[in-house]
Amino acid sequence: MTYPLGSGRPHARLGILTACVLAAGVCAGAGNVGAAPSTPVLTHEVEAVFDIDGHTVTLSDRLILPAGLDHLRLGAGLTFTRISGPGAAPLDAAAIVTRVEDVPEQGGPWQRLDVAAAGLAGGGELLIEAHGTFHAPVDQVEFSRENVGGEISATISAEGIYLSSMSGWLATADGALGTYDLRLDTPAGYETVTQGQRIEHLESGGRLRTRWRSPDPSDSLDLVANRFFVTCETIREGLESCTYLLSDDPPLRATYLERTRAYIAMYEEMIGPYPYAKFATVENWFPTGYGMPSYTLLGGQVLRLPFIPYTSFGHEIAHNWWGNSVFVDPAEGNWCEGLTTWCADYHYKELEGAPAAREYRRNLLKDYAAYVDDPAKDFPLSAFRSRHSGATRAVGYGKSMMVFHMADRLIGRERFLAALRDVAAAHRFRAAAWSDFLGAFGLGDDFAAQWLTRTGAPSLALADVRFEAGAVSFRLRQGEPLYTLAVPVRVTGPGGAETEHVVTLSGGEASFTLPVAGATRLAVDPDCHLFRRLDPAEIEPTISQVFGSDRHAFIVDAPKEPLAAAALAFARAFAESDTAVVSDGVWPADDRTAVVLNPGPALLARLTAPGLTVSGRTIFLEGRRFSLDAADLVYAAADPERPGRTALVVLCGSPERLPGLADRVSHYGKYSWLILPAGQGRPERGNWAAGASPLLAVR
Ligand SMILES: [Zn+2]
């Protein structure tokens, strides 16, 4: 299984992180997430000879099929030279293989080999010999905000070899796993890398012969080869860490080797033994961000972003436990991104400290509010397969991670981690379902029903708060459908001393009294421990609220060249559509979200934000001063025409810089404002203060 990087913005293909870059959207092929608990396994013995000039691979795959398969799935790019069944009996390819035309959710045309027609309904040996020509151009591969852009499945060229499982270069069967033994023949200098362990490496006569063995079942296999600088070190007996880099880069290599060692140590302690004999960090020559069993394939640019080794790289390593070796039983939904996010992205924030962890949880709730505002976009966790939009990320990653967080709070860290270790050990190279985790946590059907099979999130309201001499009393309310919630309540007593309480709300309304003398302040779930729909007053305007909208209206006051052309280029890049239009100061009358480009002074005066003043080309922002000569400002503001909605304001110092801002901004949705230095460079960024929470009462 291939896991896209990270869990930050729902970037299209590479999923990445907090501040961006790639983000990948597709967590393994939909419908092919994992496998049922007792899963048939195909055994592959592969020989592959690569001709780089001809963009071709000549393949021989000796398969042992288990009984009961219906068909094998093979790539449309393969031409069969020989297929033979048990006892080397030749089979007529034309009679058993049919081409299946483009079925969108199955990723284009493929070839269907009928197992019964091949006389293998009861299982047995099948030899497939074929050659495939793969030469997809890689220069169109890119990432965009929500869409997979130009992703390719296979190419063989002097720049490198990339054969993803999506190309169907090796046979797969729906609902079955595979083990692999590959003998690969490449031009000398083209080092191969794939899952499992390299057990042979022999260069002679201008050719390199390598052999990889991947004895642990996986749902597919991807292969990469290039002129890599390979460095390996032993982590401990039976476990190697390697880097496959396209340049000799000792500091980069040292960083990734050090991080690999640290993450594996962290996760072995947290979850259990690392499941493979190696972990490799592999540089790709075009942009990717995938985590495969025992390696990760990262585009060169991403690999060099300074924060990647400390964020999404760890997420990809954690997938070696969750997803790659403990498979997802799709029947109850994909739990794996939520748990990987808990173990990686969120855990790193916990290590940073409580405020960072709180901010992370609050951002997840803000994302849910921004991207899943429309109930039609919501779905229960039991229906999550993979992410392909802001809404699927907010639920499939965010809500899922919060469900693990709530389980951790309910049973305590020690029991929670012990349960994770139990599930990992019991389901190693087998599928696990949500119910396996909830069973291990000791959480029953009610928890599953309200968080997994129900759509939505509870909303809380606070009423009738009375600060009395010896106690504070209050009422909590929730709407239908009702949840059973362990609601954290923080009470501030005399001298600022804070006490933490938990009250259980299961009906629509309940009264509580907490025996705190001289209380001055009461806050309900101030640290966002519950997955809930934030009240609009709890949320400051953020850029993600603008991304959460499907349609945008781009507004420029009296557009003149060259601003008009630059604004149109920005609009098209931002909307990821050629049809985006820019209007002359006209506010949208429909539900489109306003994006205002370089507003004149009168309009700007209505797009206010706390702590922001713009005077000519000078910006005063939260006590600091910036010039539009050297930087651009992008911020989220309350829509002056439509209460409760957020508009985006772009103040760009130069029309030439405007089109490029669309992509740069897309990586920083959780912030309210960005100061983007001219050229490249990481923006300064921050959030406006949220309004007074309706879940807060002060004496
Ligand atoms: Zn992931």
Boltz pocket constraint, residues with backbone or C-beta under 6 A from the ligand:
constraints:
  - pocket:
      binder: B
      contacts: [[A, 3], [A, 4], [A, 5], [A, 6], [A, 7], [A, 27], [A, 315], [A, 319], [A, 336], [A, 337], [A, 340]]
      max_distance: 6.0
